[in-house]
Amino acid sequence: MRVLEEYFASAGEVTEQNAWEHVYRCLLWMNVGAGLAHIYDSNHMQPGGVFHARAARFTELLCKHWNISRKELPSQIDVLFKGCVAELKRREEEDGEIDSETESELISAIQAHLRGEGIKEDRALALARTIEVQSRDFFTLGNKRKNALGEGFEDLLLILLQRVSKIPLEKLPLRTPVSGLPGFRRAPPRNKGDPRKREPHPDIAIVEGEITHVIATAKWSMRQDRETQFQSEYHSFQMNKTQTTELTYALITNEFDIARLKNVVNAEPGRDRGGYIFHNVYHICLPLLRETHGDRFKEIEPWVGTGKLRSLDNFLVEMRGRFGES
């Protein structure tokens, strides 16, 4: 959250019209292999992959909107993760957590393997050092990116709901257990020795007094197992809801797979229709999604027409109209 707050302190005026740009500056990153903005599964974004052309189109459109070249794009995005990595490295240096002996052993092991494949000693050492750095980044920083992206997206939406929608923080519980929200059953006391019962923690809720009005789910993208999670959480919310006031379920996402989006907007309660519902699905930038896909966008155009599939700016304006304070 601190990295985001520092970013917004110097970001200038944030409005519903430019909110999507701030989301991309903070959270979007480059796919190193493809040299493109990362908007889909990495293996499909590489040259020859089924999504390469669309990823290239998105990157081109974004650079054109910002009036920059593709070479300049990496320096304009990924603010959150760059800030987190800088802080992580600073702490490691202070705490002395970098184990040079282990690092040396790993490089030696890789070098020996390369020498066994017939690569000359000097070249093998240089390659070993490169492989060590890249593998360490992949296995440690790669996992940290997933964590930073998930909570960072939620934190960023919280900031936008405060700054753009003018909703006070006390109305915006963040990652709070559903039993801790107004209008839901309280969790029963736990007997000594009993394991803690798992319950959903809605990403963001909007509450007023004794009522929860909105449960907003923030998912940057939707893996194949997301729908199972949506179904489980929706069932839990409905089973534990005690209020009679209607509860709105909203999804905010940057998913670029048309088929995945189609499944979500088409879902309804019931075994044959997905078993859950989002009353509205808000894409970070619906116009860019449309331009990226061209004719393919027609598959989800009907839901744009009904108002079920909308853009982030619509979400911020709607929430301001319902819950904002001047």
N, C-alpha and C positions, 0 to 999 in steps of 0.2 A: 504493500500500500504506500510506503514512504517514497518509493521510486516514482509511482504514479502521481503522488501529490507534488513532488518536485517538478515533474513534467508539466502538470497543469498550472503550476505557479507562474510559469513563463510562456504559457501556450496562447495567451491572448483570449479574446472572447470566444466562448464555446456555445454554439447554438445547435438547434435540431438539424439545420442544414449542413453543418460541417462536422457533426459528431462522428459520422462514419470515418472521416479522415483521421481523427484523433485515435479512433479504435485501431485503424490500420497502422498508424505511426507507432503506436505502443505495442501491438501484439503480432502484426504480420511479420514474417521472416523470409529469408531467401532459402530456396532449396539449392544447396551448393552444387550438387551433381548436374542439375538442369540449368542453373544460373537464372532461375525464374522465381517470382514470388510463389511461396508455398501455399497452394490452395487445394491440394488433393493428395491422395496416397503417393508417396515418393516414387515408387517403382513405375507408376503409370505416367508420371510427369517427365520422365527422361526422354531424350530423342528417340522417336519410334514408338513411344508409349501411347496408349489410347487417349490420354488427357494432355499430351504435350502441346498440341496446337492451341487448345483452349487456355492452358496456363500461359502460353506465350501471348495470346490475345489479351488476357487479363492484365499481364505485366505491361504490355504496350499501352493499354487504355489508362492504367493507373499513372504511368510515367507521363503520358500526354496530359492528363488532368493536372498533374503537379508541375508540368513544364520542366521536366528533368530527363536526362538520359538513363538508359538501363544501368549504366555503370555507376550512376549517382544514387540509384535506388537503395542499395544496402545501407548507406549512411543515413537515410531518411526514415528507416523503419526499425522495428525490433527494440524499441527503447526499454521496455520492461525487462526483457531477458538480458540485454547488455548490462543494465544496471544491477540486476541480480548477480550476474557472473562477476562483475567488478567487486561487489560487496563480498561474495564468496571467496575470491582470491585474496582480498584484503584480510579477511579473517584467518584464512589458512596461513598467510605469511606471519600474522601476529601470533598465532597459536603454534606455529612450527609444525603444521600437520603434513607437509609435503615430505614424504619418506624417500630421500634420495637413494638410500641403499636398495629399497625395493624397486625403485625406478631403474637403477643401474642393472639390477638382476634381470628385469624384464627386457631391457634393451639388449643385454648380452645374450639372452635366450633367443630373441628374434634374430639377432645378428648371426648366431651359430646356425640357425635354421636356414637362413639365406646363403650362408657360406656353403652349407651342405648342398644347396641347389646350384652351386657353381658360380655364384656372384662374388666378385673380388672384394677383399676385406674392407677397403675404404668405402666403396659403394654400398656394401652390406651394412656398415655402421651408419651411414647417412640415412639409408632406407629404414633401418631399425628405429632410429630416433623419430623419424616422421611417423612411422606406424604406431609407435608408443604414444605420441601426442594425440594422434587422431583416434586411436582406440580408447584412450582415457576420456577424451571429449565425448565420444559416442556413448560410452557406458555410464558416465557420470553426468555430464552436462546434458546429454540427450534425455535422460530420465528427469533431470531437474527442469528442463524445458516443459515437459508435460505437466508437472506440478505447478510451475509458474503460470503456464497458459490457463489452466483450469481456474485456479483461484484469482489469477490476474484479470481474467475476463469478468468474473463476478464483481471484483473490486472496482473495475473500470465502470461497469454498469451502475454500481452504487453511486459513484462520483457523478456520473451523467444525470442520474435521477435527482440528485441534489442540486447540481449546477444548472441544468437545463429545465428539468421538470419542476424545480422549486419545491421538492418534497423534503420535509425535515427529516433528519437522521433517525429520530425516535420512531418514525413510521416505517422504517426500512430494516427490519431484522435480516441479518446476513448469516447464512449457513446455521440457522437456529433449528434445533430438533422440532419436529412438527408438534410434539406434545407441549412445547413451550410457546406456541403461537396461540393467540386468542381465537376462540371458536372451535378448538380441538380438545379432545380428551387429554387430561393430564396423565403422565406416565405413572403407573401404580408403584408403590414403594417396593424396593428390591430387598428380598430376604438376604441375610448375610450368607455369603458364599455363592449366591446365584450369579451366573454370568449376566452382564449387561445386555438387555434386549436391544437389538438393532432397530433403528427407526430412521425414516428419511429425514434429511436436513435440507429443506428447500434452499436453493441458491439465494434467492431474494424473495421476500414477501413484502406486501404493502398492507399495513394494518391501521385501523383507527379504533381506539377504545377497545371494545370487546369483540371486534369483528376483524377477520382477515379477509381482505377484498381480492387480493391478487397473489398467486404463487407464480413467480417467474423463474423458468429454468434456462440457464445459460450454457449452451454447448457449442463450442467453436466449430466442431464437426461431429458427425454422427457415425460411429462405427456400427457394424452389423448387430452388436449386442445392445445398442442403445434402446431399441424398441422394447426389449425385455425389461430393461430398467424403467422405462417410461410406464410400462404396464404395471409393474410392481409398485411403483411410487403412487401412481394414480389410485390404485386399489387401496393402498394404505391411507391416502388422504381422504377418500370417500368413506372408508370404514370408520375413521376416527373423527370425522367432522361432526360437531354438535350444533353449530350455528345453522339457522334457516336461511340466512342471507346468501345469495348466490355467490359462488366462488369462481373467479376467472383464472383459467390456466393459460399461461403464455410461454412461448418458446422463443428465445433470441439465439440466432445461430449465424455462422458464416459458411455453412455447408454449400458446396458447389456441385454436388452430385444431384442431378435432376431426379433420378429415380429415388434416392433417399428422401429428398424433399417431398416428392409425390406421396410416398408411403406415409409420411408424418401428417401432411395436411389432409390426407384421405382417412386417417384413423378415427374411429369412433368407439365408444364403449361397446362391449360385446365380443364374443370369442372370435367371430369371423371378420372383424373390422379393426383388429389391433389391440382392443381392450383398454384403450385410453383415449383421451382427447386433449388437444390444445385448441382453445377457442380462437386463438390467433397465433400465427407463426411470423416472426419478424426477422428478415434478413438484414445483415449489416448494411449492405448497399444493393438493393434490388435492381436499380438501373444498371449497375455494373454486371450483376448476374445475368440480366437479360442480354446485354451487349456481348458478353463473353460467349454465350451459348447460341445466339442467333436464332435460327429456326427451331432448335431443340427446345427453346423456352416455351413453345406453344403447348407442351405437355402439361405445364403447370399454370398456364395463363388463366384457365377458368377460375382458379382459386384467388388469383389477383382480382378478377372481376367481381367475385363475391365479397372481397375484403378480408378473406381469411389469411391470405399471404400478403404481407405488407413489408415495409422497410423500417429500420431503426428509428428514423425521424418520426414516423407515425406513432411508434410506441411512446417516445418521449413526449410528444404533443398530447396524446391521449391521456397519459398518466398525469401530466400537468393539469389538464382540464378537469380530471376527476379528483385529484388529491393534492395538487400544488397549492402553495400559500404565497401570496404576493408579498 
